[in-house]
Amino acid sequence: MFCRPAGVGLFHETLNTRNLSLGGARIFSDEVFNPGHRLELDIVLPSGEFLRCWAEVMWVTSREPEGDARYDVGLRFTDLAEADIQRLATVLESER
């Protein structure tokens, strides 16, 4: 699974998703975000379907220059529909 800015095509640059849970995600990004910034995201499921949600940036740390991305970013989901929470829970459970 991965996250991308909402509404963009499948091959748009994606955010490198590291940890994903029902509460939020940890992503790597070359774009700098400040804590409190809100992002509209698509969570792309293994089936190719996506869940659209809002997330708030909770923390940002710089990464090593030779790493996968410039920043490590912690997100908290703020608006995820109940039906989408259930779909995400099912996918997360199947990946354990």
Rosetta blueprint (number, residue, H / E / L):
1 M L
2 F E
3 C E
4 R E
5 P E
6 A L
7 G L
8 V L
9 G L
10 L L
11 F L
12 H L
13 E L
14 T L
15 L E
16 N E
17 T E
18 R E
19 N E
20 L E
21 S L
22 L L
23 G L
24 G E
25 A E
26 R E
27 I E
28 F E
29 S E
30 D L
31 E L
32 V L
33 F L
34 N L
35 P L
36 G L
37 H L
38 R E
39 L E
40 E E
41 L E
42 D E
43 I E
44 V E
45 L L
46 P L
47 S L
48 G L
49 E L
50 F E
51 L E
52 R E
53 C E
54 W E
55 A E
56 E E
57 V E
58 M E
59 W E
60 V E
61 T E
62 S E
63 R L
64 E L
65 P L
66 E L
67 G L
68 D L
69 A L
70 R L
71 Y E
72 D E
73 V E
74 G E
75 L E
76 R E
77 F E
78 T E
79 D E
80 L L
81 A L
82 E H
83 A H
84 D H
85 I H
86 Q H
87 R H
88 L H
89 A H
90 T H
91 V H
92 L H
93 E H
94 S H
95 E L
96 R L
